[in-house]
Amino acid sequence: ALVGEQQAALEDEKKLSAEAQAQVALLSLQISQLQEQLQVIGQALEIAEMEKKAQAEQIEDLGNRLNIELARRVNELSRYRSEFFGKVKEALGDNPDIKVEGDRFVFQSELLFGSGSAELGDAGKAQLARLAGTLKGLDGQIPAYVDWILRIDGHTDRVPLTGGREFASNWELSTARALSVVEYLASQGIPQRRMAAAGFGEFRPVDPGATPEANRRNRRIEIKLTTP
């Protein structure tokens, strides 16, 4: 009986050993499959990284080419701006109320408008008509691929508007004056898509003083040939 029990235990142990070996073999197979999958994933990641690097290089190249093209167009516009300044100065003549400051023409408001008004006077219309004549010639000279606009900026002094005026604030007045210039230039044949009007009120003074002369300098219309 004892020998029979020992033989039975031995048989059970052999069965357990065979099952363990089968489990080990299965685990080894699964590990091998996982290693193959990891290898495939690693290769895919490596390919994706290479593609990402190539795309980054393409984007950098496109960015460099775009910057070069933009610089070329800005330089080209600068050349036309120089011609524009020269022709406008010649057309407008020697007028102390029209100055060139930096990259823009500055018209003193008194030349164009009455006090507190956004309605153009006859003298102002005459000057703007000369400007429009020069601009119409310029529009045909600048290549179509060079995008440009004529930006008209309205500025006032810091003196608050008194009651009963047409405009509630200097900001409204400066914007209305800029718009009046745009509309008049449009009536003279300047394409509307080539113009923009902006009002700055008293917040961009060229003279920080509070004297009558400083106020006069700050009341102005600035016209600039630039890019959108």
PyMOL commands that place a pseudoatom at each C-alpha (Angstrom):
pseudoatom trace, name=CA, resn=ALA, resi=1, chain=A, elem=C, hetatm=0, pos=[0.000, 0.000, 0.000]
pseudoatom trace, name=CA, resn=LEU, resi=2, chain=A, elem=C, hetatm=0, pos=[2.801, 2.378, 0.878]
pseudoatom trace, name=CA, resn=VAL, resi=3, chain=A, elem=C, hetatm=0, pos=[4.579, 1.662, -2.398]
pseudoatom trace, name=CA, resn=GLY, resi=4, chain=A, elem=C, hetatm=0, pos=[1.320, 2.287, -4.276]
pseudoatom trace, name=CA, resn=GLU, resi=5, chain=A, elem=C, hetatm=0, pos=[0.884, 5.633, -2.592]
pseudoatom trace, name=CA, resn=GLN, resi=6, chain=A, elem=C, hetatm=0, pos=[4.462, 6.630, -3.455]
pseudoatom trace, name=CA, resn=GLN, resi=7, chain=A, elem=C, hetatm=0, pos=[3.962, 5.639, -7.084]
pseudoatom trace, name=CA, resn=ALA, resi=8, chain=A, elem=C, hetatm=0, pos=[0.759, 7.664, -7.258]
pseudoatom trace, name=CA, resn=ALA, resi=9, chain=A, elem=C, hetatm=0, pos=[2.511, 10.711, -5.784]
pseudoatom trace, name=CA, resn=LEU, resi=10, chain=A, elem=C, hetatm=0, pos=[5.312, 10.282, -8.277]
pseudoatom trace, name=CA, resn=GLU, resi=11, chain=A, elem=C, hetatm=0, pos=[2.827, 10.187, -11.134]
pseudoatom trace, name=CA, resn=ASP, resi=12, chain=A, elem=C, hetatm=0, pos=[1.156, 13.362, -9.846]
pseudoatom trace, name=CA, resn=GLU, resi=13, chain=A, elem=C, hetatm=0, pos=[4.533, 15.063, -9.635]
pseudoatom trace, name=CA, resn=LYS, resi=14, chain=A, elem=C, hetatm=0, pos=[5.314, 14.073, -13.221]
pseudoatom trace, name=CA, resn=LYS, resi=15, chain=A, elem=C, hetatm=0, pos=[2.000, 15.508, -14.348]
pseudoatom trace, name=CA, resn=LEU, resi=16, chain=A, elem=C, hetatm=0, pos=[2.671, 18.803, -12.516]
pseudoatom trace, name=CA, resn=SER, resi=17, chain=A, elem=C, hetatm=0, pos=[6.155, 18.959, -14.013]
pseudoatom trace, name=CA, resn=ALA, resi=18, chain=A, elem=C, hetatm=0, pos=[4.772, 18.476, -17.530]
pseudoatom trace, name=CA, resn=GLU, resi=19, chain=A, elem=C, hetatm=0, pos=[2.154, 21.185, -16.975]
pseudoatom trace, name=CA, resn=ALA, resi=20, chain=A, elem=C, hetatm=0, pos=[4.824, 23.546, -15.669]
pseudoatom trace, name=CA, resn=GLN, resi=21, chain=A, elem=C, hetatm=0, pos=[6.982, 22.843, -18.698]
pseudoatom trace, name=CA, resn=ALA, resi=22, chain=A, elem=C, hetatm=0, pos=[4.016, 23.540, -20.959]
pseudoatom trace, name=CA, resn=GLN, resi=23, chain=A, elem=C, hetatm=0, pos=[3.376, 26.826, -19.151]
pseudoatom trace, name=CA, resn=VAL, resi=24, chain=A, elem=C, hetatm=0, pos=[7.024, 27.791, -19.450]
pseudoatom trace, name=CA, resn=ALA, resi=25, chain=A, elem=C, hetatm=0, pos=[6.951, 26.990, -23.161]
pseudoatom trace, name=CA, resn=LEU, resi=26, chain=A, elem=C, hetatm=0, pos=[3.786, 29.076, -23.579]
pseudoatom trace, name=CA, resn=LEU, resi=27, chain=A, elem=C, hetatm=0, pos=[5.300, 31.989, -21.688]
pseudoatom trace, name=CA, resn=SER, resi=28, chain=A, elem=C, hetatm=0, pos=[8.453, 31.762, -23.776]
pseudoatom trace, name=CA, resn=LEU, resi=29, chain=A, elem=C, hetatm=0, pos=[6.365, 31.891, -26.945]
pseudoatom trace, name=CA, resn=GLN, resi=30, chain=A, elem=C, hetatm=0, pos=[4.413, 34.878, -25.664]
pseudoatom trace, name=CA, resn=ILE, resi=31, chain=A, elem=C, hetatm=0, pos=[7.631, 36.662, -24.689]
pseudoatom trace, name=CA, resn=SER, resi=32, chain=A, elem=C, hetatm=0, pos=[9.043, 35.988, -28.144]
pseudoatom trace, name=CA, resn=GLN, resi=33, chain=A, elem=C, hetatm=0, pos=[5.903, 37.391, -29.765]
pseudoatom trace, name=CA, resn=LEU, resi=34, chain=A, elem=C, hetatm=0, pos=[6.045, 40.457, -27.537]
pseudoatom trace, name=CA, resn=GLN, resi=35, chain=A, elem=C, hetatm=0, pos=[9.682, 41.017, -28.462]
pseudoatom trace, name=CA, resn=GLU, resi=36, chain=A, elem=C, hetatm=0, pos=[8.769, 40.860, -32.139]
pseudoatom trace, name=CA, resn=GLN, resi=37, chain=A, elem=C, hetatm=0, pos=[5.930, 43.331, -31.598]
pseudoatom trace, name=CA, resn=LEU, resi=38, chain=A, elem=C, hetatm=0, pos=[8.233, 45.679, -29.695]
pseudoatom trace, name=CA, resn=GLN, resi=39, chain=A, elem=C, hetatm=0, pos=[10.729, 45.465, -32.526]
pseudoatom trace, name=CA, resn=VAL, resi=40, chain=A, elem=C, hetatm=0, pos=[8.038, 46.360, -35.062]
pseudoatom trace, name=CA, resn=ILE, resi=41, chain=A, elem=C, hetatm=0, pos=[6.865, 49.241, -32.866]
pseudoatom trace, name=CA, resn=GLY, resi=42, chain=A, elem=C, hetatm=0, pos=[10.443, 50.443, -32.467]
pseudoatom trace, name=CA, resn=GLN, resi=43, chain=A, elem=C, hetatm=0, pos=[10.951, 50.414, -36.232]
pseudoatom trace, name=CA, resn=ALA, resi=44, chain=A, elem=C, hetatm=0, pos=[7.688, 52.301, -36.731]
pseudoatom trace, name=CA, resn=LEU, resi=45, chain=A, elem=C, hetatm=0, pos=[8.733, 54.914, -34.161]
pseudoatom trace, name=CA, resn=GLU, resi=46, chain=A, elem=C, hetatm=0, pos=[12.100, 55.273, -35.834]
pseudoatom trace, name=CA, resn=ILE, resi=47, chain=A, elem=C, hetatm=0, pos=[10.431, 55.805, -39.217]
pseudoatom trace, name=CA, resn=ALA, resi=48, chain=A, elem=C, hetatm=0, pos=[8.005, 58.310, -37.680]
pseudoatom trace, name=CA, resn=GLU, resi=49, chain=A, elem=C, hetatm=0, pos=[10.890, 60.183, -36.067]
pseudoatom trace, name=CA, resn=MET, resi=50, chain=A, elem=C, hetatm=0, pos=[12.716, 60.338, -39.381]
pseudoatom trace, name=CA, resn=GLU, resi=51, chain=A, elem=C, hetatm=0, pos=[9.569, 61.607, -41.121]
pseudoatom trace, name=CA, resn=LYS, resi=52, chain=A, elem=C, hetatm=0, pos=[9.054, 64.169, -38.358]
pseudoatom trace, name=CA, resn=LYS, resi=53, chain=A, elem=C, hetatm=0, pos=[12.626, 65.374, -38.761]
pseudoatom trace, name=CA, resn=ALA, resi=54, chain=A, elem=C, hetatm=0, pos=[12.200, 65.602, -42.530]
pseudoatom trace, name=CA, resn=GLN, resi=55, chain=A, elem=C, hetatm=0, pos=[8.977, 67.579, -42.090]
pseudoatom trace, name=CA, resn=ALA, resi=56, chain=A, elem=C, hetatm=0, pos=[10.679, 69.915, -39.620]
pseudoatom trace, name=CA, resn=GLU, resi=57, chain=A, elem=C, hetatm=0, pos=[13.454, 70.510, -42.122]
pseudoatom trace, name=CA, resn=GLN, resi=58, chain=A, elem=C, hetatm=0, pos=[10.884, 71.198, -44.855]
pseudoatom trace, name=CA, resn=ILE, resi=59, chain=A, elem=C, hetatm=0, pos=[9.017, 73.614, -42.594]
pseudoatom trace, name=CA, resn=GLU, resi=60, chain=A, elem=C, hetatm=0, pos=[12.252, 75.381, -41.703]
pseudoatom trace, name=CA, resn=ASP, resi=61, chain=A, elem=C, hetatm=0, pos=[13.179, 75.597, -45.373]
pseudoatom trace, name=CA, resn=LEU, resi=62, chain=A, elem=C, hetatm=0, pos=[9.743, 76.961, -46.269]
pseudoatom trace, name=CA, resn=GLY, resi=63, chain=A, elem=C, hetatm=0, pos=[10.007, 79.469, -43.421]
pseudoatom trace, name=CA, resn=ASN, resi=64, chain=A, elem=C, hetatm=0, pos=[13.397, 80.655, -44.653]
pseudoatom trace, name=CA, resn=ARG, resi=65, chain=A, elem=C, hetatm=0, pos=[12.110, 80.962, -48.196]
pseudoatom trace, name=CA, resn=LEU, resi=66, chain=A, elem=C, hetatm=0, pos=[9.042, 82.849, -46.969]
pseudoatom trace, name=CA, resn=ASN, resi=67, chain=A, elem=C, hetatm=0, pos=[11.192, 85.258, -44.955]
pseudoatom trace, name=CA, resn=ILE, resi=68, chain=A, elem=C, hetatm=0, pos=[13.396, 85.863, -47.982]
pseudoatom trace, name=CA, resn=GLU, resi=69, chain=A, elem=C, hetatm=0, pos=[10.351, 86.511, -50.156]
pseudoatom trace, name=CA, resn=LEU, resi=70, chain=A, elem=C, hetatm=0, pos=[8.817, 88.834, -47.578]
pseudoatom trace, name=CA, resn=ALA, resi=71, chain=A, elem=C, hetatm=0, pos=[12.086, 90.730, -47.247]
pseudoatom trace, name=CA, resn=ARG, resi=72, chain=A, elem=C, hetatm=0, pos=[12.281, 91.033, -51.025]
pseudoatom trace, name=CA, resn=ARG, resi=73, chain=A, elem=C, hetatm=0, pos=[8.768, 92.408, -51.237]
pseudoatom trace, name=CA, resn=VAL, resi=74, chain=A, elem=C, hetatm=0, pos=[9.340, 94.810, -48.349]
pseudoatom trace, name=CA, resn=ASN, resi=75, chain=A, elem=C, hetatm=0, pos=[12.480, 96.068, -50.063]
pseudoatom trace, name=CA, resn=GLU, resi=76, chain=A, elem=C, hetatm=0, pos=[10.575, 96.426, -53.306]
pseudoatom trace, name=CA, resn=LEU, resi=77, chain=A, elem=C, hetatm=0, pos=[7.810, 98.338, -51.566]
pseudoatom trace, name=CA, resn=SER, resi=78, chain=A, elem=C, hetatm=0, pos=[10.457, 100.546, -49.943]
pseudoatom trace, name=CA, resn=ARG, resi=79, chain=A, elem=C, hetatm=0, pos=[11.744, 101.421, -53.383]
pseudoatom trace, name=CA, resn=TYR, resi=80, chain=A, elem=C, hetatm=0, pos=[8.272, 102.396, -54.551]
pseudoatom trace, name=CA, resn=ARG, resi=81, chain=A, elem=C, hetatm=0, pos=[7.735, 104.271, -51.288]
pseudoatom trace, name=CA, resn=SER, resi=82, chain=A, elem=C, hetatm=0, pos=[10.817, 106.379, -52.025]
pseudoatom trace, name=CA, resn=GLU, resi=83, chain=A, elem=C, hetatm=0, pos=[9.484, 107.143, -55.492]
pseudoatom trace, name=CA, resn=PHE, resi=84, chain=A, elem=C, hetatm=0, pos=[6.078, 107.876, -53.985]
pseudoatom trace, name=CA, resn=PHE, resi=85, chain=A, elem=C, hetatm=0, pos=[7.549, 110.321, -51.464]
pseudoatom trace, name=CA, resn=GLY, resi=86, chain=A, elem=C, hetatm=0, pos=[9.505, 112.099, -54.143]
pseudoatom trace, name=CA, resn=LYS, resi=87, chain=A, elem=C, hetatm=0, pos=[6.542, 112.476, -56.486]
pseudoatom trace, name=CA, resn=VAL, resi=88, chain=A, elem=C, hetatm=0, pos=[4.148, 113.527, -53.724]
pseudoatom trace, name=CA, resn=LYS, resi=89, chain=A, elem=C, hetatm=0, pos=[6.559, 116.155, -52.427]
pseudoatom trace, name=CA, resn=GLU, resi=90, chain=A, elem=C, hetatm=0, pos=[6.880, 117.507, -55.936]
pseudoatom trace, name=CA, resn=ALA, resi=91, chain=A, elem=C, hetatm=0, pos=[3.099, 117.506, -56.439]
pseudoatom trace, name=CA, resn=LEU, resi=92, chain=A, elem=C, hetatm=0, pos=[2.262, 119.157, -53.128]
pseudoatom trace, name=CA, resn=GLY, resi=93, chain=A, elem=C, hetatm=0, pos=[4.947, 121.790, -53.402]
pseudoatom trace, name=CA, resn=ASP, resi=94, chain=A, elem=C, hetatm=0, pos=[6.570, 123.732, -50.587]
pseudoatom trace, name=CA, resn=ASN, resi=95, chain=A, elem=C, hetatm=0, pos=[3.814, 123.929, -47.993]
pseudoatom trace, name=CA, resn=PRO, resi=96, chain=A, elem=C, hetatm=0, pos=[4.788, 124.419, -44.316]
pseudoatom trace, name=CA, resn=ASP, resi=97, chain=A, elem=C, hetatm=0, pos=[1.625, 122.593, -43.249]
pseudoatom trace, name=CA, resn=ILE, resi=98, chain=A, elem=C, hetatm=0, pos=[2.755, 119.401, -45.032]
pseudoatom trace, name=CA, resn=LYS, resi=99, chain=A, elem=C, hetatm=0, pos=[5.838, 117.669, -43.708]
pseudoatom trace, name=CA, resn=VAL, resi=100, chain=A, elem=C, hetatm=0, pos=[7.695, 114.417, -44.179]
pseudoatom trace, name=CA, resn=GLU, resi=101, chain=A, elem=C, hetatm=0, pos=[8.409, 112.753, -40.847]
pseudoatom trace, name=CA, resn=GLY, resi=102, chain=A, elem=C, hetatm=0, pos=[10.050, 109.358, -41.055]
pseudoatom trace, name=CA, resn=ASP, resi=103, chain=A, elem=C, hetatm=0, pos=[8.048, 107.154, -43.403]
pseudoatom trace, name=CA, resn=ARG, resi=104, chain=A, elem=C, hetatm=0, pos=[4.894, 109.270, -43.612]
pseudoatom trace, name=CA, resn=PHE, resi=105, chain=A, elem=C, hetatm=0, pos=[3.424, 112.535, -44.826]
pseudoatom trace, name=CA, resn=VAL, resi=106, chain=A, elem=C, hetatm=0, pos=[1.961, 114.750, -42.120]
pseudoatom trace, name=CA, resn=PHE, resi=107, chain=A, elem=C, hetatm=0, pos=[-0.845, 117.187, -42.942]
pseudoatom trace, name=CA, resn=GLN, resi=108, chain=A, elem=C, hetatm=0, pos=[-1.671, 119.686, -40.219]
pseudoatom trace, name=CA, resn=SER, resi=109, chain=A, elem=C, hetatm=0, pos=[-5.384, 119.495, -39.489]
pseudoatom trace, name=CA, resn=GLU, resi=110, chain=A, elem=C, hetatm=0, pos=[-5.876, 123.224, -40.062]
pseudoatom trace, name=CA, resn=LEU, resi=111, chain=A, elem=C, hetatm=0, pos=[-4.979, 122.671, -43.718]
pseudoatom trace, name=CA, resn=LEU, resi=112, chain=A, elem=C, hetatm=0, pos=[-7.777, 120.145, -44.152]
pseudoatom trace, name=CA, resn=PHE, resi=113, chain=A, elem=C, hetatm=0, pos=[-10.478, 120.856, -41.549]
pseudoatom trace, name=CA, resn=GLY, resi=114, chain=A, elem=C, hetatm=0, pos=[-12.084, 123.595, -39.550]
pseudoatom trace, name=CA, resn=SER, resi=115, chain=A, elem=C, hetatm=0, pos=[-11.920, 123.563, -35.750]
pseudoatom trace, name=CA, resn=GLY, resi=116, chain=A, elem=C, hetatm=0, pos=[-13.757, 120.539, -34.327]
pseudoatom trace, name=CA, resn=SER, resi=117, chain=A, elem=C, hetatm=0, pos=[-14.961, 119.518, -37.783]
pseudoatom trace, name=CA, resn=ALA, resi=118, chain=A, elem=C, hetatm=0, pos=[-14.407, 116.444, -39.943]
pseudoatom trace, name=CA, resn=GLU, resi=119, chain=A, elem=C, hetatm=0, pos=[-15.603, 118.111, -43.144]
pseudoatom trace, name=CA, resn=LEU, resi=120, chain=A, elem=C, hetatm=0, pos=[-12.836, 118.780, -45.650]
pseudoatom trace, name=CA, resn=GLY, resi=121, chain=A, elem=C, hetatm=0, pos=[-12.330, 122.371, -46.720]
pseudoatom trace, name=CA, resn=ASP, resi=122, chain=A, elem=C, hetatm=0, pos=[-11.563, 123.527, -50.257]
pseudoatom trace, name=CA, resn=ALA, resi=123, chain=A, elem=C, hetatm=0, pos=[-7.849, 123.989, -49.570]
pseudoatom trace, name=CA, resn=GLY, resi=124, chain=A, elem=C, hetatm=0, pos=[-7.617, 120.498, -48.118]
pseudoatom trace, name=CA, resn=LYS, resi=125, chain=A, elem=C, hetatm=0, pos=[-9.471, 118.972, -51.054]
pseudoatom trace, name=CA, resn=ALA, resi=126, chain=A, elem=C, hetatm=0, pos=[-7.085, 120.659, -53.464]
pseudoatom trace, name=CA, resn=GLN, resi=127, chain=A, elem=C, hetatm=0, pos=[-4.055, 119.164, -51.714]
pseudoatom trace, name=CA, resn=LEU, resi=128, chain=A, elem=C, hetatm=0, pos=[-5.625, 115.711, -51.502]
pseudoatom trace, name=CA, resn=ALA, resi=129, chain=A, elem=C, hetatm=0, pos=[-6.584, 115.856, -55.181]
pseudoatom trace, name=CA, resn=ARG, resi=130, chain=A, elem=C, hetatm=0, pos=[-2.912, 116.375, -56.047]
pseudoatom trace, name=CA, resn=LEU, resi=131, chain=A, elem=C, hetatm=0, pos=[-2.017, 113.464, -53.811]
pseudoatom trace, name=CA, resn=ALA, resi=132, chain=A, elem=C, hetatm=0, pos=[-4.627, 111.280, -55.513]
pseudoatom trace, name=CA, resn=GLY, resi=133, chain=A, elem=C, hetatm=0, pos=[-3.246, 112.118, -58.939]
pseudoatom trace, name=CA, resn=THR, resi=134, chain=A, elem=C, hetatm=0, pos=[0.187, 110.919, -57.863]
pseudoatom trace, name=CA, resn=LEU, resi=135, chain=A, elem=C, hetatm=0, pos=[-1.229, 107.801, -56.252]
pseudoatom trace, name=CA, resn=LYS, resi=136, chain=A, elem=C, hetatm=0, pos=[-3.189, 106.742, -59.320]
pseudoatom trace, name=CA, resn=GLY, resi=137, chain=A, elem=C, hetatm=0, pos=[0.041, 106.667, -61.301]
pseudoatom trace, name=CA, resn=LEU, resi=138, chain=A, elem=C, hetatm=0, pos=[1.751, 104.724, -58.555]
pseudoatom trace, name=CA, resn=ASP, resi=139, chain=A, elem=C, hetatm=0, pos=[-0.966, 102.038, -58.450]
pseudoatom trace, name=CA, resn=GLY, resi=140, chain=A, elem=C, hetatm=0, pos=[-0.173, 101.070, -62.013]
pseudoatom trace, name=CA, resn=GLN, resi=141, chain=A, elem=C, hetatm=0, pos=[3.568, 100.864, -61.358]
pseudoatom trace, name=CA, resn=ILE, resi=142, chain=A, elem=C, hetatm=0, pos=[3.638, 98.629, -58.285]
pseudoatom trace, name=CA, resn=PRO, resi=143, chain=A, elem=C, hetatm=0, pos=[3.459, 94.925, -59.303]
pseudoatom trace, name=CA, resn=ALA, resi=144, chain=A, elem=C, hetatm=0, pos=[0.276, 93.090, -58.356]
pseudoatom trace, name=CA, resn=TYR, resi=145, chain=A, elem=C, hetatm=0, pos=[2.134, 90.683, -56.086]
pseudoatom trace, name=CA, resn=VAL, resi=146, chain=A, elem=C, hetatm=0, pos=[3.329, 93.551, -53.862]
pseudoatom trace, name=CA, resn=ASP, resi=147, chain=A, elem=C, hetatm=0, pos=[0.426, 94.093, -51.474]
pseudoatom trace, name=CA, resn=TRP, resi=148, chain=A, elem=C, hetatm=0, pos=[0.196, 97.667, -50.206]
pseudoatom trace, name=CA, resn=ILE, resi=149, chain=A, elem=C, hetatm=0, pos=[-2.214, 100.068, -48.572]
pseudoatom trace, name=CA, resn=LEU, resi=150, chain=A, elem=C, hetatm=0, pos=[-2.341, 103.767, -47.929]
pseudoatom trace, name=CA, resn=ARG, resi=151, chain=A, elem=C, hetatm=0, pos=[-2.961, 104.137, -44.188]
pseudoatom trace, name=CA, resn=ILE, resi=152, chain=A, elem=C, hetatm=0, pos=[-4.577, 107.372, -43.087]
pseudoatom trace, name=CA, resn=ASP, resi=153, chain=A, elem=C, hetatm=0, pos=[-4.238, 108.103, -39.368]
pseudoatom trace, name=CA, resn=GLY, resi=154, chain=A, elem=C, hetatm=0, pos=[-6.172, 110.846, -37.606]
pseudoatom trace, name=CA, resn=HIS, resi=155, chain=A, elem=C, hetatm=0, pos=[-4.716, 112.582, -34.519]
pseudoatom trace, name=CA, resn=THR, resi=156, chain=A, elem=C, hetatm=0, pos=[-5.955, 115.379, -32.271]
pseudoatom trace, name=CA, resn=ASP, resi=157, chain=A, elem=C, hetatm=0, pos=[-4.543, 117.445, -29.439]
pseudoatom trace, name=CA, resn=ARG, resi=158, chain=A, elem=C, hetatm=0, pos=[-5.345, 116.650, -25.799]
pseudoatom trace, name=CA, resn=VAL, resi=159, chain=A, elem=C, hetatm=0, pos=[-7.817, 119.511, -25.337]
pseudoatom trace, name=CA, resn=PRO, resi=160, chain=A, elem=C, hetatm=0, pos=[-11.249, 117.982, -24.541]
pseudoatom trace, name=CA, resn=LEU, resi=161, chain=A, elem=C, hetatm=0, pos=[-14.091, 118.800, -26.890]
pseudoatom trace, name=CA, resn=THR, resi=162, chain=A, elem=C, hetatm=0, pos=[-16.598, 121.206, -25.357]
pseudoatom trace, name=CA, resn=GLY, resi=163, chain=A, elem=C, hetatm=0, pos=[-20.303, 120.534, -25.140]
pseudoatom trace, name=CA, resn=GLY, resi=164, chain=A, elem=C, hetatm=0, pos=[-22.524, 120.887, -28.144]
pseudoatom trace, name=CA, resn=ARG, resi=165, chain=A, elem=C, hetatm=0, pos=[-19.916, 119.596, -30.593]
pseudoatom trace, name=CA, resn=GLU, resi=166, chain=A, elem=C, hetatm=0, pos=[-20.719, 117.038, -33.263]
pseudoatom trace, name=CA, resn=PHE, resi=167, chain=A, elem=C, hetatm=0, pos=[-18.318, 114.492, -31.760]
pseudoatom trace, name=CA, resn=ALA, resi=168, chain=A, elem=C, hetatm=0, pos=[-18.334, 113.170, -28.220]
pseudoatom trace, name=CA, resn=SER, resi=169, chain=A, elem=C, hetatm=0, pos=[-14.567, 112.716, -27.945]
pseudoatom trace, name=CA, resn=ASN, resi=170, chain=A, elem=C, hetatm=0, pos=[-11.264, 113.422, -29.660]
pseudoatom trace, name=CA, resn=TRP, resi=171, chain=A, elem=C, hetatm=0, pos=[-11.154, 109.761, -30.576]
pseudoatom trace, name=CA, resn=GLU, resi=172, chain=A, elem=C, hetatm=0, pos=[-14.368, 110.068, -32.565]
pseudoatom trace, name=CA, resn=LEU, resi=173, chain=A, elem=C, hetatm=0, pos=[-13.148, 113.278, -34.188]
pseudoatom trace, name=CA, resn=SER, resi=174, chain=A, elem=C, hetatm=0, pos=[-9.806, 111.797, -35.244]
pseudoatom trace, name=CA, resn=THR, resi=175, chain=A, elem=C, hetatm=0, pos=[-11.491, 108.709, -36.699]
pseudoatom trace, name=CA, resn=ALA, resi=176, chain=A, elem=C, hetatm=0, pos=[-14.065, 110.770, -38.590]
pseudoatom trace, name=CA, resn=ARG, resi=177, chain=A, elem=C, hetatm=0, pos=[-11.327, 112.971, -40.064]
pseudoatom trace, name=CA, resn=ALA, resi=178, chain=A, elem=C, hetatm=0, pos=[-9.312, 109.967, -41.224]
pseudoatom trace, name=CA, resn=LEU, resi=179, chain=A, elem=C, hetatm=0, pos=[-12.447, 108.509, -42.788]
pseudoatom trace, name=CA, resn=SER, resi=180, chain=A, elem=C, hetatm=0, pos=[-13.204, 111.789, -44.557]
pseudoatom trace, name=CA, resn=VAL, resi=181, chain=A, elem=C, hetatm=0, pos=[-9.764, 111.702, -46.175]
pseudoatom trace, name=CA, resn=VAL, resi=182, chain=A, elem=C, hetatm=0, pos=[-10.251, 108.079, -47.247]
pseudoatom trace, name=CA, resn=GLU, resi=183, chain=A, elem=C, hetatm=0, pos=[-13.648, 108.806, -48.745]
pseudoatom trace, name=CA, resn=TYR, resi=184, chain=A, elem=C, hetatm=0, pos=[-12.369, 111.840, -50.631]
pseudoatom trace, name=CA, resn=LEU, resi=185, chain=A, elem=C, hetatm=0, pos=[-9.397, 109.950, -52.042]
pseudoatom trace, name=CA, resn=ALA, resi=186, chain=A, elem=C, hetatm=0, pos=[-11.805, 107.185, -53.086]
pseudoatom trace, name=CA, resn=SER, resi=187, chain=A, elem=C, hetatm=0, pos=[-13.898, 109.792, -54.925]
pseudoatom trace, name=CA, resn=GLN, resi=188, chain=A, elem=C, hetatm=0, pos=[-10.716, 110.794, -56.766]
pseudoatom trace, name=CA, resn=GLY, resi=189, chain=A, elem=C, hetatm=0, pos=[-10.183, 107.265, -58.069]
pseudoatom trace, name=CA, resn=ILE, resi=190, chain=A, elem=C, hetatm=0, pos=[-8.004, 105.640, -55.416]
pseudoatom trace, name=CA, resn=PRO, resi=191, chain=A, elem=C, hetatm=0, pos=[-9.111, 101.979, -54.964]
pseudoatom trace, name=CA, resn=GLN, resi=192, chain=A, elem=C, hetatm=0, pos=[-10.909, 101.555, -51.663]
pseudoatom trace, name=CA, resn=ARG, resi=193, chain=A, elem=C, hetatm=0, pos=[-9.180, 98.226, -51.019]
pseudoatom trace, name=CA, resn=ARG, resi=194, chain=A, elem=C, hetatm=0, pos=[-5.883, 100.125, -51.003]
pseudoatom trace, name=CA, resn=MET, resi=195, chain=A, elem=C, hetatm=0, pos=[-6.810, 102.374, -48.073]
pseudoatom trace, name=CA, resn=ALA, resi=196, chain=A, elem=C, hetatm=0, pos=[-7.394, 102.117, -44.344]
pseudoatom trace, name=CA, resn=ALA, resi=197, chain=A, elem=C, hetatm=0, pos=[-8.560, 104.725, -41.836]
pseudoatom trace, name=CA, resn=ALA, resi=198, chain=A, elem=C, hetatm=0, pos=[-7.604, 104.822, -38.162]
pseudoatom trace, name=CA, resn=GLY, resi=199, chain=A, elem=C, hetatm=0, pos=[-8.239, 107.282, -35.346]
pseudoatom trace, name=CA, resn=PHE, resi=200, chain=A, elem=C, hetatm=0, pos=[-5.807, 107.721, -32.462]
pseudoatom trace, name=CA, resn=GLY, resi=201, chain=A, elem=C, hetatm=0, pos=[-7.355, 110.685, -30.679]
pseudoatom trace, name=CA, resn=GLU, resi=202, chain=A, elem=C, hetatm=0, pos=[-4.829, 112.467, -28.466]
pseudoatom trace, name=CA, resn=PHE, resi=203, chain=A, elem=C, hetatm=0, pos=[-2.978, 109.278, -27.528]
pseudoatom trace, name=CA, resn=ARG, resi=204, chain=A, elem=C, hetatm=0, pos=[-0.084, 109.448, -30.033]
pseudoatom trace, name=CA, resn=PRO, resi=205, chain=A, elem=C, hetatm=0, pos=[1.232, 113.018, -29.700]
pseudoatom trace, name=CA, resn=VAL, resi=206, chain=A, elem=C, hetatm=0, pos=[4.344, 114.101, -31.559]
pseudoatom trace, name=CA, resn=ASP, resi=207, chain=A, elem=C, hetatm=0, pos=[4.850, 116.934, -29.078]
pseudoatom trace, name=CA, resn=PRO, resi=208, chain=A, elem=C, hetatm=0, pos=[4.316, 116.207, -25.362]
pseudoatom trace, name=CA, resn=GLY, resi=209, chain=A, elem=C, hetatm=0, pos=[3.958, 119.883, -24.523]
pseudoatom trace, name=CA, resn=ALA, resi=210, chain=A, elem=C, hetatm=0, pos=[0.749, 121.725, -23.668]
pseudoatom trace, name=CA, resn=THR, resi=211, chain=A, elem=C, hetatm=0, pos=[1.464, 124.975, -25.530]
pseudoatom trace, name=CA, resn=PRO, resi=212, chain=A, elem=C, hetatm=0, pos=[-0.691, 126.173, -28.436]
pseudoatom trace, name=CA, resn=GLU, resi=213, chain=A, elem=C, hetatm=0, pos=[2.143, 125.275, -30.829]
pseudoatom trace, name=CA, resn=ALA, resi=214, chain=A, elem=C, hetatm=0, pos=[2.369, 121.750, -29.378]
pseudoatom trace, name=CA, resn=ASN, resi=215, chain=A, elem=C, hetatm=0, pos=[-1.384, 121.332, -29.723]
pseudoatom trace, name=CA, resn=ARG, resi=216, chain=A, elem=C, hetatm=0, pos=[-1.186, 122.510, -33.315]
pseudoatom trace, name=CA, resn=ARG, resi=217, chain=A, elem=C, hetatm=0, pos=[1.529, 119.967, -34.140]
pseudoatom trace, name=CA, resn=ASN, resi=218, chain=A, elem=C, hetatm=0, pos=[-0.473, 117.169, -32.565]
pseudoatom trace, name=CA, resn=ARG, resi=219, chain=A, elem=C, hetatm=0, pos=[-3.585, 117.957, -34.624]
pseudoatom trace, name=CA, resn=ARG, resi=220, chain=A, elem=C, hetatm=0, pos=[-2.685, 116.165, -37.818]
pseudoatom trace, name=CA, resn=ILE, resi=221, chain=A, elem=C, hetatm=0, pos=[-3.435, 113.604, -40.502]
pseudoatom trace, name=CA, resn=GLU, resi=222, chain=A, elem=C, hetatm=0, pos=[-0.648, 111.150, -41.240]
pseudoatom trace, name=CA, resn=ILE, resi=223, chain=A, elem=C, hetatm=0, pos=[-0.527, 109.282, -44.558]
pseudoatom trace, name=CA, resn=LYS, resi=224, chain=A, elem=C, hetatm=0, pos=[1.718, 106.267, -44.884]
pseudoatom trace, name=CA, resn=LEU, resi=225, chain=A, elem=C, hetatm=0, pos=[2.358, 103.856, -47.730]
pseudoatom trace, name=CA, resn=THR, resi=226, chain=A, elem=C, hetatm=0, pos=[2.776, 100.455, -46.085]
pseudoatom trace, name=CA, resn=THR, resi=227, chain=A, elem=C, hetatm=0, pos=[1.805, 96.773, -46.148]
pseudoatom trace, name=CA, resn=PRO, resi=228, chain=A, elem=C, hetatm=0, pos=[-1.464, 95.445, -44.681]
for i in range(1, 228): cmd.bond("trace and resi %d" % i, "trace and resi %d" % (i + 1))
show_as sticks, trace
zoom trace
